Amino acid sequence: MTSIIVGAVISAVFFKERFGRPRIVAAALVVAGIGLMLHAG
């Protein structure tokens, strides 16, 4: 699950891809989902 965030960071740092609002929102949703799963379990 966190591979999405790691992949986005790697692409921004090494491949100079933009880290715009859509990626920030997607990363926040992933983090929120992980938090919900940890809280529920």
Distance bins in CASP14 RR format, pairs under 12 A and 6 or more apart:
PFRMAT RR
TARGET T0000
AUTHOR 0000-0000-0000
RMODE 2
METHOD distances of the structure
MODEL  1
1 7 0 0 0 0 0 1 0 0 0 0 0
1 26 0 0 0 0 0 1 0 0 0 0 0
1 27 0 0 0 0 0 1 0 0 0 0 0
1 29 0 0 0 0 0 1 0 0 0 0 0
1 30 1 0 0 1 0 0 0 0 0 0 0
1 31 0 0 0 0 1 0 0 0 0 0 0
1 32 0 0 0 0 0 1 0 0 0 0 0
1 33 0 0 0 0 1 0 0 0 0 0 0
1 34 1 0 1 0 0 0 0 0 0 0 0
1 35 0 0 0 0 0 1 0 0 0 0 0
1 36 0 0 0 0 0 1 0 0 0 0 0
1 37 0 0 0 0 1 0 0 0 0 0 0
1 38 0 0 0 0 0 1 0 0 0 0 0
2 8 0 0 0 0 0 1 0 0 0 0 0
2 9 0 0 0 0 0 1 0 0 0 0 0
2 27 0 0 0 0 1 0 0 0 0 0 0
2 30 1 0 0 1 0 0 0 0 0 0 0
2 31 0 0 0 0 1 0 0 0 0 0 0
2 33 0 0 0 0 0 1 0 0 0 0 0
2 34 1 0 0 1 0 0 0 0 0 0 0
2 35 0 0 0 0 0 1 0 0 0 0 0
2 37 0 0 0 0 0 1 0 0 0 0 0
3 9 0 0 0 0 0 1 0 0 0 0 0
3 10 0 0 0 0 1 0 0 0 0 0 0
3 11 0 0 0 0 0 1 0 0 0 0 0
3 27 0 0 0 0 0 1 0 0 0 0 0
3 30 0 0 0 0 1 0 0 0 0 0 0
3 34 0 0 0 0 0 1 0 0 0 0 0
4 10 0 0 0 0 0 1 0 0 0 0 0
4 11 0 0 0 0 0 1 0 0 0 0 0
4 23 0 0 0 0 1 0 0 0 0 0 0
4 26 1 0 0 1 0 0 0 0 0 0 0
4 27 1 0 0 1 0 0 0 0 0 0 0
4 28 0 0 0 0 0 1 0 0 0 0 0
4 29 0 0 0 0 1 0 0 0 0 0 0
4 30 1 0 1 0 0 0 0 0 0 0 0
4 31 0 0 0 0 1 0 0 0 0 0 0
4 33 0 0 0 0 0 1 0 0 0 0 0
4 34 0 0 0 0 0 1 0 0 0 0 0
5 11 0 0 0 0 0 1 0 0 0 0 0
5 12 0 0 0 0 0 1 0 0 0 0 0
5 19 0 0 0 0 0 1 0 0 0 0 0
5 23 0 0 0 0 1 0 0 0 0 0 0
5 24 0 0 0 0 0 1 0 0 0 0 0
5 26 0 0 0 0 1 0 0 0 0 0 0
5 27 1 0 1 0 0 0 0 0 0 0 0
5 28 0 0 0 0 1 0 0 0 0 0 0
5 29 0 0 0 0 0 1 0 0 0 0 0
5 30 1 0 1 0 0 0 0 0 0 0 0
5 31 1 0 0 1 0 0 0 0 0 0 0
5 32 0 0 0 0 0 1 0 0 0 0 0
5 33 0 0 0 0 0 1 0 0 0 0 0
5 34 0 0 0 0 1 0 0 0 0 0 0
6 12 0 0 0 0 0 1 0 0 0 0 0
6 13 0 0 0 0 0 1 0 0 0 0 0
6 14 0 0 0 0 0 1 0 0 0 0 0
6 27 0 0 0 0 1 0 0 0 0 0 0
6 30 0 0 0 0 0 1 0 0 0 0 0
7 13 0 0 0 0 1 0 0 0 0 0 0
7 14 0 0 0 0 1 0 0 0 0 0 0
7 15 0 0 0 0 1 0 0 0 0 0 0
7 17 0 0 0 0 1 0 0 0 0 0 0
7 19 0 0 0 0 0 1 0 0 0 0 0
7 23 0 0 0 0 1 0 0 0 0 0 0
7 26 0 0 0 0 0 1 0 0 0 0 0
7 27 0 0 0 0 1 0 0 0 0 0 0
7 30 0 0 0 0 0 1 0 0 0 0 0
8 14 0 0 0 0 0 1 0 0 0 0 0
8 15 0 0 0 0 0 1 0 0 0 0 0
8 17 0 0 0 0 1 0 0 0 0 0 0
8 18 0 0 0 0 0 1 0 0 0 0 0
8 19 1 0 0 1 0 0 0 0 0 0 0
8 20 0 0 0 0 1 0 0 0 0 0 0
8 22 0 0 0 0 0 1 0 0 0 0 0
8 23 1 0 1 0 0 0 0 0 0 0 0
8 24 0 0 0 0 1 0 0 0 0 0 0
8 25 0 0 0 0 0 1 0 0 0 0 0
8 26 1 0 0 1 0 0 0 0 0 0 0
8 27 1 0 0 1 0 0 0 0 0 0 0
8 28 0 0 0 0 0 1 0 0 0 0 0
8 30 0 0 0 0 1 0 0 0 0 0 0
8 31 0 0 0 0 0 1 0 0 0 0 0
9 15 0 0 0 0 0 1 0 0 0 0 0
9 17 0 0 0 0 0 1 0 0 0 0 0
9 19 1 0 0 1 0 0 0 0 0 0 0
9 23 0 0 0 0 1 0 0 0 0 0 0
9 24 0 0 0 0 0 1 0 0 0 0 0
9 27 0 0 0 0 1 0 0 0 0 0 0
10 16 0 0 0 0 0 1 0 0 0 0 0
10 17 0 0 0 0 1 0 0 0 0 0 0
10 19 0 0 0 0 0 1 0 0 0 0 0
10 23 0 0 0 0 0 1 0 0 0 0 0
11 17 1 0 1 0 0 0 0 0 0 0 0
11 18 0 0 0 0 1 0 0 0 0 0 0
11 19 0 0 0 0 1 0 0 0 0 0 0
11 20 0 0 0 0 0 1 0 0 0 0 0
11 23 0 0 0 0 1 0 0 0 0 0 0
12 18 1 0 0 1 0 0 0 0 0 0 0
12 19 1 0 1 0 0 0 0 0 0 0 0
12 20 0 0 0 0 1 0 0 0 0 0 0
12 23 1 0 0 1 0 0 0 0 0 0 0
12 24 0 0 0 0 0 1 0 0 0 0 0
12 27 0 0 0 0 0 1 0 0 0 0 0
13 19 0 0 0 0 1 0 0 0 0 0 0
17 23 0 0 0 0 1 0 0 0 0 0 0
18 24 0 0 0 0 0 1 0 0 0 0 0
19 25 0 0 0 0 0 1 0 0 0 0 0
19 26 0 0 0 0 0 1 0 0 0 0 0
19 27 0 0 0 0 1 0 0 0 0 0 0
20 26 0 0 0 0 1 0 0 0 0 0 0
20 27 0 0 0 0 0 1 0 0 0 0 0
21 27 0 0 0 0 0 1 0 0 0 0 0
21 28 0 0 0 0 0 1 0 0 0 0 0
22 28 0 0 0 0 0 1 0 0 0 0 0
22 29 0 0 0 0 0 1 0 0 0 0 0
23 29 0 0 0 0 0 1 0 0 0 0 0
23 30 0 0 0 0 0 1 0 0 0 0 0
24 30 0 0 0 0 0 1 0 0 0 0 0
24 31 0 0 0 0 0 1 0 0 0 0 0
25 31 0 0 0 0 0 1 0 0 0 0 0
25 32 0 0 0 0 0 1 0 0 0 0 0
26 32 0 0 0 0 0 1 0 0 0 0 0
26 33 0 0 0 0 0 1 0 0 0 0 0
27 33 0 0 0 0 0 1 0 0 0 0 0
27 34 0 0 0 0 0 1 0 0 0 0 0
28 34 0 0 0 0 0 1 0 0 0 0 0
28 35 0 0 0 0 0 1 0 0 0 0 0
29 35 0 0 0 0 0 1 0 0 0 0 0
29 36 0 0 0 0 0 1 0 0 0 0 0
30 36 0 0 0 0 0 1 0 0 0 0 0
30 37 0 0 0 0 0 1 0 0 0 0 0
31 37 0 0 0 0 0 1 0 0 0 0 0
31 38 0 0 0 0 0 1 0 0 0 0 0
32 38 0 0 0 0 0 1 0 0 0 0 0
32 39 0 0 0 0 0 1 0 0 0 0 0
33 39 0 0 0 0 1 0 0 0 0 0 0
33 40 0 0 0 0 1 0 0 0 0 0 0
34 40 0 0 0 0 0 1 0 0 0 0 0
34 41 0 0 0 0 0 1 0 0 0 0 0
35 41 0 0 0 0 1 0 0 0 0 0 0
END
